[in-house]
Amino acid sequence: MSDATLGKRLRTPEAADYLGIAKSTLDKMRCAGTGPVFERVGPRAVVYSIPALDSYLAERRATSTSESPPQRAEPSAGPASPNGVPSGAPKVADKPAASARPARRPAGNKGGRGPPRRPK
């Protein structure tokens, strides 16, 4: 479909209204990659074509509430583990080991709560 056949574009609030959802929901869906196809028209501005919104709704059409919504296929370089890191990727520790102790507080000050104690 060429850009000329897509017709009028809607900004996020109008597109959310068209879909019958909150603007914040559409924002979150866009960030997660689960929402309708959109176009960037500036560094922060995005627009949605009405055919793209209609297509998104058609993909989610169901006849029963027990049907699970369709999952959009995510492009990936290979199989990924449940945490999203490809199974062949090297493992990197992102936080210190559980046995690491926090730094000790100074004995006379109780962690900054009040003036230091004076010796008697």
NUVEX-542083 format. One record per atom (N, C-alpha, C): residue in three letters; residue number from 1; atom name; x, z, y. Coordinates in Angstrom, 2 decimals, m for minus. Layout:
ATOM   res     n   atom      east        up     north
ATOM   Ala   NUM     CA         X         Z         Y
...
end
This chain:
ATOM   res     n   atom      east        up     north
ATOM   Met     1      N      0.85      0.00     m1.17
ATOM   Met     1     CA      0.00      0.00      0.00
ATOM   Met     1      C      0.90      0.00      1.24
ATOM   Ser     2      N      0.69     m0.91      2.15
ATOM   Ser     2     CA      1.53     m0.94      3.35
ATOM   Ser     2      C      1.02      0.07      4.37
ATOM   Asp     3      N      1.87      0.38      5.35
ATOM   Asp     3     CA      1.50      1.36      6.37
ATOM   Asp     3      C      0.27      0.92      7.15
ATOM   Ala     4      N      0.08     m0.40      7.34
ATOM   Ala     4     CA     m1.04     m0.89      8.13
ATOM   Ala     4      C     m2.38     m0.61      7.43
ATOM   Thr     5      N     m2.39     m0.56      6.11
ATOM   Thr     5     CA     m3.64     m0.34      5.38
ATOM   Thr     5      C     m3.98      1.14      5.23
ATOM   Leu     6      N     m3.06      2.04      5.61
ATOM   Leu     6     CA     m3.33      3.46      5.48
ATOM   Leu     6      C     m4.26      3.98      6.56
ATOM   Gly     7      N     m4.36      3.26      7.67
ATOM   Gly     7     CA     m5.30      3.64      8.72
ATOM   Gly     7      C     m4.88      4.86      9.49
ATOM   Lys     8      N     m5.88      5.57      9.99
ATOM   Lys     8     CA     m5.66      6.73     10.84
ATOM   Lys     8      C     m4.97      7.85     10.06
ATOM   Arg     9      N     m4.06      8.56     10.76
ATOM   Arg     9     CA     m3.38      9.72     10.17
ATOM   Arg     9      C     m3.97     10.99     10.76
ATOM   Leu    10      N     m3.97     12.05      9.98
ATOM   Leu    10     CA     m4.47     13.35     10.42
ATOM   Leu    10      C     m3.32     14.34     10.46
ATOM   Arg    11      N     m3.28     15.18     11.49
ATOM   Arg    11     CA     m2.32     16.27     11.56
ATOM   Arg    11      C     m2.76     17.34     10.57
ATOM   Thr    12      N     m1.91     18.33     10.34
ATOM   Thr    12     CA     m2.17     19.35      9.32
ATOM   Thr    12      C     m3.51     20.07      9.49
ATOM   Pro    13      N     m3.89     20.55     10.69
ATOM   Pro    13     CA     m5.18     21.25     10.80
ATOM   Pro    13      C     m6.37     20.35     10.43
ATOM   Glu    14      N     m6.34     19.09     10.87
ATOM   Glu    14     CA     m7.44     18.17     10.55
ATOM   Glu    14      C     m7.45     17.81      9.07
ATOM   Ala    15      N     m6.26     17.64      8.48
ATOM   Ala    15     CA     m6.17     17.33      7.05
ATOM   Ala    15      C     m6.69     18.50      6.22
ATOM   Ala    16      N     m6.34     19.73      6.62
ATOM   Ala    16     CA     m6.83     20.91      5.91
ATOM   Ala    16      C     m8.36     20.99      6.00
ATOM   Asp    17      N     m8.90     20.70      7.17
ATOM   Asp    17     CA    m10.35     20.70      7.35
ATOM   Asp    17      C    m10.99     19.63      6.47
ATOM   Tyr    18      N    m10.38     18.45      6.40
ATOM   Tyr    18     CA    m10.87     17.36      5.57
ATOM   Tyr    18      C    m10.93     17.77      4.10
ATOM   Leu    19      N     m9.90     18.52      3.65
ATOM   Leu    19     CA     m9.84     18.97      2.25
ATOM   Leu    19      C    m10.70     20.20      2.00
ATOM   Gly    20      N    m11.09     20.90      3.07
ATOM   Gly    20     CA    m11.89     22.11      2.92
ATOM   Gly    20      C    m11.06     23.34      2.58
ATOM   Ile    21      N     m9.81     23.35      3.03
ATOM   Ile    21     CA     m8.93     24.48      2.77
ATOM   Ile    21      C     m8.34     24.96      4.10
ATOM   Ala    22      N     m7.70     26.12      4.08
ATOM   Ala    22     CA     m7.07     26.66      5.27
ATOM   Ala    22      C     m5.78     25.91      5.58
ATOM   Lys    23      N     m5.42     25.84      6.85
ATOM   Lys    23     CA     m4.18     25.19      7.27
ATOM   Lys    23      C     m2.98     25.83      6.59
ATOM   Ser    24      N     m2.99     27.17      6.50
ATOM   Ser    24     CA     m1.85     27.86      5.88
ATOM   Ser    24      C     m1.72     27.49      4.40
ATOM   Thr    25      N     m2.85     27.26      3.74
ATOM   Thr    25     CA     m2.80     26.85      2.33
ATOM   Thr    25      C     m2.16     25.47      2.21
ATOM   Leu    26      N     m2.54     24.55      3.09
ATOM   Leu    26     CA     m1.96     23.22      3.07
ATOM   Leu    26      C     m0.46     23.28      3.39
ATOM   Asp    27      N     m0.08     24.14      4.33
ATOM   Asp    27     CA      1.35     24.33      4.64
ATOM   Asp    27      C      2.12     24.80      3.40
ATOM   Lys    28      N      1.57     25.78      2.70
ATOM   Lys    28     CA      2.24     26.31      1.50
ATOM   Lys    28      C      2.30     25.26      0.40
ATOM   Met    29      N      1.22     24.49      0.24
ATOM   Met    29     CA      1.21     23.44     m0.78
ATOM   Met    29      C      2.27     22.38     m0.47
ATOM   Arg    30      N      2.44     22.06      0.82
ATOM   Arg    30     CA      3.44     21.07      1.21
ATOM   Arg    30      C      4.83     21.59      0.90
ATOM   Cys    31      N      5.10     22.85      1.19
ATOM   Cys    31     CA      6.42     23.43      0.92
ATOM   Cys    31      C      6.71     23.49     m0.58
ATOM   Ala    32      N      5.68     23.77     m1.37
ATOM   Ala    32     CA      5.85     23.87     m2.82
ATOM   Ala    32      C      5.84     22.50     m3.50
ATOM   Gly    33      N      5.45     21.46     m2.78
ATOM   Gly    33     CA      5.38     20.13     m3.37
ATOM   Gly    33      C      4.16     19.91     m4.23
ATOM   Thr    34      N      3.11     20.72     m4.04
ATOM   Thr    34     CA      1.91     20.59     m4.86
ATOM   Thr    34      C      0.74     19.98     m4.11
ATOM   Gly    35      N      0.92     19.68     m2.84
ATOM   Gly    35     CA     m0.17     19.14     m2.02
ATOM   Gly    35      C     m0.17     17.64     m1.98
ATOM   Pro    36      N     m1.01     17.08     m1.12
ATOM   Pro    36     CA     m1.09     15.63     m0.98
ATOM   Pro    36      C      0.18     15.05     m0.35
ATOM   Val    37      N      0.38     13.77     m0.55
ATOM   Val    37     CA      1.52     13.05      0.02
ATOM   Val    37      C      1.38     13.07      1.54
ATOM   Phe    38      N      2.50     13.28      2.24
ATOM   Phe    38     CA      2.48     13.32      3.69
ATOM   Phe    38      C      3.61     12.48      4.25
ATOM   Glu    39      N      3.58     12.28      5.56
ATOM   Glu    39     CA      4.64     11.53      6.23
ATOM   Glu    39      C      5.19     12.39      7.36
ATOM   Arg    40      N      6.50     12.36      7.55
ATOM   Arg    40     CA      7.14     13.06      8.67
ATOM   Arg    40      C      7.17     12.11      9.86
ATOM   Val    41      N      6.69     12.59     11.00
ATOM   Val    41     CA      6.73     11.77     12.21
ATOM   Val    41      C      7.65     12.36     13.26
ATOM   Gly    42      N      8.30     13.43     12.93
ATOM   Gly    42     CA      9.23     14.09     13.84
ATOM   Gly    42      C      9.95     15.17     13.07
ATOM   Pro    43      N     10.78     15.94     13.75
ATOM   Pro    43     CA     11.53     16.98     13.04
ATOM   Pro    43      C     10.62     18.03     12.39
ATOM   Arg    44      N      9.46     18.31     13.00
ATOM   Arg    44     CA      8.56     19.32     12.44
ATOM   Arg    44      C      7.16     18.80     12.18
ATOM   Ala    45      N      6.80     17.68     12.80
ATOM   Ala    45     CA      5.43     17.17     12.70
ATOM   Ala    45      C      5.24     16.33     11.44
ATOM   Val    46      N      4.14     16.59     10.74
ATOM   Val    46     CA      3.77     15.79      9.58
ATOM   Val    46      C      2.34     15.30      9.76
ATOM   Val    47      N      2.04     14.17      9.11
ATOM   Val    47     CA      0.69     13.62      9.14
ATOM   Val    47      C      0.29     13.22      7.72
ATOM   Tyr    48      N     m1.00     13.14      7.51
ATOM   Tyr    48     CA     m1.56     12.75      6.22
ATOM   Tyr    48      C     m2.47     11.55      6.43
ATOM   Ser    49      N     m2.39     10.57      5.56
ATOM   Ser    49     CA     m3.32      9.44      5.64
ATOM   Ser    49      C     m4.58      9.83      4.87
ATOM   Ile    50      N     m5.70      9.31      5.32
ATOM   Ile    50     CA     m6.97      9.63      4.66
ATOM   Ile    50      C     m6.97      9.12      3.22
ATOM   Pro    51      N     m6.45      7.91      2.93
ATOM   Pro    51     CA     m6.37      7.49      1.52
ATOM   Pro    51      C     m5.54      8.43      0.65
ATOM   Ala    52      N     m4.46      9.01      1.21
ATOM   Ala    52     CA     m3.63      9.95      0.45
ATOM   Ala    52      C     m4.42     11.23      0.15
ATOM   Leu    53      N     m5.21     11.69      1.12
ATOM   Leu    53     CA     m6.04     12.88      0.90
ATOM   Leu    53      C     m7.12     12.60     m0.14
ATOM   Asp    54      N     m7.74     11.40     m0.06
ATOM   Asp    54     CA     m8.76     11.03     m1.05
ATOM   Asp    54      C     m8.16     10.92     m2.44
ATOM   Ser    55      N     m6.95     10.36     m2.52
ATOM   Ser    55     CA     m6.28     10.23     m3.81
ATOM   Ser    55      C     m5.97     11.61     m4.40
ATOM   Tyr    56      N     m5.51     12.53     m3.54
ATOM   Tyr    56     CA     m5.22     13.89     m3.98
ATOM   Tyr    56      C     m6.48     14.55     m4.53
ATOM   Leu    57      N     m7.59     14.39     m3.84
ATOM   Leu    57     CA     m8.85     14.97     m4.32
ATOM   Leu    57      C     m9.29     14.33     m5.63
ATOM   Ala    58      N     m9.10     13.02     m5.75
ATOM   Ala    58     CA     m9.50     12.32     m6.97
ATOM   Ala    58      C     m8.68     12.80     m8.17
ATOM   Glu    59      N     m7.38     13.08     m7.95
ATOM   Glu    59     CA     m6.53     13.59     m9.04
ATOM   Glu    59      C     m7.00     14.95     m9.53
ATOM   Arg    60      N     m7.63     15.71     m8.66
ATOM   Arg    60     CA     m8.03     17.08     m8.99
ATOM   Arg    60      C     m9.50     17.17     m9.40
ATOM   Arg    61      N    m10.17     16.05     m9.52
ATOM   Arg    61     CA    m11.58     16.04     m9.88
ATOM   Arg    61      C    m11.75     16.61    m11.29
ATOM   Ala    62      N    m12.74     17.47    m11.47
ATOM   Ala    62     CA    m12.98     18.11    m12.77
ATOM   Ala    62      C    m14.48     18.18    m13.03
ATOM   Thr    63      N    m14.84     18.37    m14.29
ATOM   Thr    63     CA    m16.25     18.51    m14.65
ATOM   Thr    63      C    m16.59     19.92    m15.10
ATOM   Ser    64      N    m15.58     20.78    m15.22
ATOM   Ser    64     CA    m15.80     22.14    m15.67
ATOM   Ser    64      C    m14.78     23.06    m15.00
ATOM   Thr    65      N    m15.19     24.28    m14.69
ATOM   Thr    65     CA    m14.26     25.24    m14.10
ATOM   Thr    65      C    m13.23     25.73    m15.09
ATOM   Ser    66      N    m13.46     25.49    m16.39
ATOM   Ser    66     CA    m12.48     25.92    m17.39
ATOM   Ser    66      C    m11.31     24.95    m17.51
ATOM   Glu    67      N    m11.42     23.78    m16.89
ATOM   Glu    67     CA    m10.31     22.82    m16.90
ATOM   Glu    67      C     m9.23     23.31    m15.96
ATOM   Ser    68      N     m7.99     23.26    m16.41
ATOM   Ser    68     CA     m6.89     23.66    m15.53
ATOM   Ser    68      C     m6.56     22.49    m14.61
ATOM   Pro    69      N     m6.15     22.80    m13.37
ATOM   Pro    69     CA     m5.80     21.71    m12.45
ATOM   Pro    69      C     m4.59     20.95    m12.97
ATOM   Pro    70      N     m4.51     19.66    m12.66
ATOM   Pro    70     CA     m3.37     18.87    m13.12
ATOM   Pro    70      C     m2.08     19.34    m12.47
ATOM   Gln    71      N     m1.00     19.30    m13.24
ATOM   Gln    71     CA      0.31     19.69    m12.73
ATOM   Gln    71      C      1.03     18.44    m12.29
ATOM   Arg    72      N      1.52     18.46    m11.07
ATOM   Arg    72     CA      2.27     17.32    m10.55
ATOM   Arg    72      C      3.66     17.31    m11.17
ATOM   Ala    73      N      4.09     16.17    m11.67
ATOM   Ala    73     CA      5.42     16.06    m12.27
ATOM   Ala    73      C      6.46     16.14    m11.17
ATOM   Glu    74      N      7.45     17.01    m11.36
ATOM   Glu    74     CA      8.52     17.16    m10.38
ATOM   Glu    74      C      9.71     16.32    m10.80
ATOM   Pro    75      N     10.28     15.57     m9.87
ATOM   Pro    75     CA     11.46     14.80    m10.24
ATOM   Pro    75      C     12.63     15.74    m10.48
ATOM   Ser    76      N     13.35     15.51    m11.56
ATOM   Ser    76     CA     14.51     16.35    m11.86
ATOM   Ser    76      C     15.58     15.52    m12.54
ATOM   Ala    77      N     16.79     16.02    m12.48
ATOM   Ala    77     CA     17.92     15.31    m13.08
ATOM   Ala    77      C     17.98     15.56    m14.58
ATOM   Gly    78      N     17.31     16.56    m15.06
ATOM   Gly    78     CA     17.34     16.89    m16.47
ATOM   Gly    78      C     16.48     18.09    m16.75
ATOM   Pro    79      N     16.45     18.54    m18.00
ATOM   Pro    79     CA     15.62     19.69    m18.32
ATOM   Pro    79      C     16.12     20.93    m17.60
ATOM   Ala    80      N     15.20     21.73    m17.13
ATOM   Ala    80     CA     15.56     22.94    m16.41
ATOM   Ala    80      C     15.07     24.16    m17.16
ATOM   Ser    81      N     15.76     25.25    m16.95
ATOM   Ser    81     CA     15.34     26.51    m17.55
ATOM   Ser    81      C     14.19     27.07    m16.71
ATOM   Pro    82      N     13.52     28.15    m17.16
ATOM   Pro    82     CA     12.39     28.69    m16.41
ATOM   Pro    82      C     12.73     29.12    m14.99
ATOM   Asn    83      N     14.00     29.44    m14.71
ATOM   Asn    83     CA     14.35     29.85    m13.35
ATOM   Asn    83      C     14.67     28.67    m12.45
ATOM   Gly    84      N     14.55     27.44    m12.93
ATOM   Gly    84     CA     14.75     26.26    m12.12
ATOM   Gly    84      C     16.16     25.73    m12.10
ATOM   Val    85      N     17.09     26.38    m12.79
ATOM   Val    85     CA     18.47     25.92    m12.84
ATOM   Val    85      C     18.62     25.06    m14.08
ATOM   Pro    86      N     19.20     23.86    m13.96
ATOM   Pro    86     CA     19.39     23.02    m15.15
ATOM   Pro    86      C     20.14     23.79    m16.24
ATOM   Ser    87      N     19.76     23.56    m17.48
ATOM   Ser    87     CA     20.31     24.33    m18.59
ATOM   Ser    87      C     21.82     24.17    m18.73
ATOM   Gly    88      N     22.39     23.05    m18.28
ATOM   Gly    88     CA     23.83     22.85    m18.40
ATOM   Gly    88      C     24.62     23.39    m17.22
ATOM   Ala    89      N     23.94     23.90    m16.20
ATOM   Ala    89     CA     24.63     24.37    m15.00
ATOM   Ala    89      C     25.35     25.68    m15.27
ATOM   Pro    90      N     26.51     25.87    m14.63
ATOM   Pro    90     CA     27.22     27.14    m14.84
ATOM   Pro    90      C     26.43     28.30    m14.23
ATOM   Lys    91      N     26.54     29.45    m14.87
ATOM   Lys    91     CA     25.80     30.62    m14.40
ATOM   Lys    91      C     26.62     31.32    m13.32
ATOM   Val    92      N     25.94     31.70    m12.25
ATOM   Val    92     CA     26.60     32.36    m11.13
ATOM   Val    92      C     25.88     33.68    m10.87
ATOM   Ala    93      N     26.64     34.75    m10.77
ATOM   Ala    93     CA     26.04     36.05    m10.48
ATOM   Ala    93      C     25.64     36.06     m9.02
ATOM   Asp    94      N     24.36     36.36     m8.73
ATOM   Asp    94     CA     23.91     36.36     m7.35
ATOM   Asp    94      C     23.75     37.76     m6.78
ATOM   Lys    95      N     23.94     38.80     m7.60
ATOM   Lys    95     CA     23.90     40.16     m7.09
ATOM   Lys    95      C     24.85     41.02     m7.90
ATOM   Pro    96      N     25.29     42.15     m7.37
ATOM   Pro    96     CA     26.27     42.97     m8.09
ATOM   Pro    96      C     25.67     43.55     m9.37
ATOM   Ala    97      N     26.54     43.93    m10.25
ATOM   Ala    97     CA     26.11     44.51    m11.52
ATOM   Ala    97      C     25.32     45.79    m11.27
ATOM   Ala    98      N     24.44     46.14    m12.20
ATOM   Ala    98     CA     23.59     47.32    m12.05
ATOM   Ala    98      C     24.40     48.61    m12.01
ATOM   Ser    99      N     25.61     48.60    m12.57
ATOM   Ser    99     CA     26.40     49.83    m12.63
ATOM   Ser    99      C     27.14     50.11    m11.32
ATOM   Ala   100      N     27.14     49.18    m10.37
ATOM   Ala   100     CA     27.83     49.40     m9.10
ATOM   Ala   100      C     27.15     50.51     m8.33
ATOM   Arg   101      N     27.95     51.47     m7.85
ATOM   Arg   101     CA     27.40     52.61     m7.12
ATOM   Arg   101      C     27.38     52.33     m5.63
ATOM   Pro   102      N     26.37     52.83     m4.92
ATOM   Pro   102     CA     26.38     52.69     m3.46
ATOM   Pro   102      C     27.45     53.58     m2.86
ATOM   Ala   103      N     27.87     53.29     m1.66
ATOM   Ala   103     CA     28.90     54.08     m0.98
ATOM   Ala   103      C     28.37     55.49     m0.74
ATOM   Arg   104      N     29.26     56.49     m0.82
ATOM   Arg   104     CA     28.86     57.88     m0.61
ATOM   Arg   104      C     28.77     58.18      0.87
ATOM   Arg   105      N     27.87     59.08      1.22
ATOM   Arg   105     CA     27.71     59.52      2.60
ATOM   Arg   105      C     28.74     60.59      2.91
ATOM   Pro   106      N     29.07     60.73      4.20
ATOM   Pro   106     CA     29.98     61.83      4.57
ATOM   Pro   106      C     29.30     63.17      4.30
ATOM   Ala   107      N     30.07     64.15      3.85
ATOM   Ala   107     CA     29.51     65.43      3.42
ATOM   Ala   107      C     28.89     66.22      4.56
ATOM   Gly   108      N     29.44     66.15      5.76
ATOM   Gly   108     CA     28.97     67.01      6.83
ATOM   Gly   108      C     27.81     66.48      7.62
ATOM   Asn   109      N     27.39     65.26      7.45
ATOM   Asn   109     CA     26.42     64.69      8.35
ATOM   Asn   109      C     25.08     64.37      7.70
ATOM   Lys   110      N     24.91     64.50      6.46
ATOM   Lys   110     CA     23.68     64.18      5.74
ATOM   Lys   110      C     23.15     62.78      6.09
ATOM   Gly   111      N     24.06     61.83      6.18
ATOM   Gly   111     CA     23.64     60.45      6.37
ATOM   Gly   111      C     23.12     60.12      7.75
ATOM   Gly   112      N     23.55     60.81      8.78
ATOM   Gly   112     CA     23.17     60.45     10.13
ATOM   Gly   112      C     21.87     61.09     10.61
ATOM   Arg   113      N     21.37     62.08      9.91
ATOM   Arg   113     CA     20.12     62.72     10.32
ATOM   Arg   113      C     20.44     63.99     11.11
ATOM   Gly   114      N     20.71     63.85     12.38
ATOM   Gly   114     CA     20.98     65.03     13.19
ATOM   Gly   114      C     22.45     65.19     13.48
ATOM   Pro   115      N     22.77     66.19     14.28
ATOM   Pro   115     CA     24.18     66.42     14.65
ATOM   Pro   115      C     24.97     66.94     13.46
ATOM   Pro   116      N     26.27     66.72     13.46
ATOM   Pro   116     CA     27.09     67.23     12.36
ATOM   Pro   116      C     27.10     68.76     12.33
ATOM   Arg   117      N     27.28     69.30     11.17
ATOM   Arg   117     CA     27.34     70.77     11.01
ATOM   Arg   117      C     28.61     71.33     11.63
ATOM   Arg   118      N     28.49     72.50     12.24
ATOM   Arg   118     CA     29.67     73.19     12.78
ATOM   Arg   118      C     30.11     74.23     11.76
ATOM   Pro   119      N     31.39     74.33     11.57
ATOM   Pro   119     CA     31.85     75.37     10.62
ATOM   Pro   119      C     31.55     76.76     11.19
ATOM   Lys   120      N     31.26     77.73     10.31
ATOM   Lys   120     CA     30.94     79.10     10.73
ATOM   Lys   120      C     32.15     79.97     10.77
end
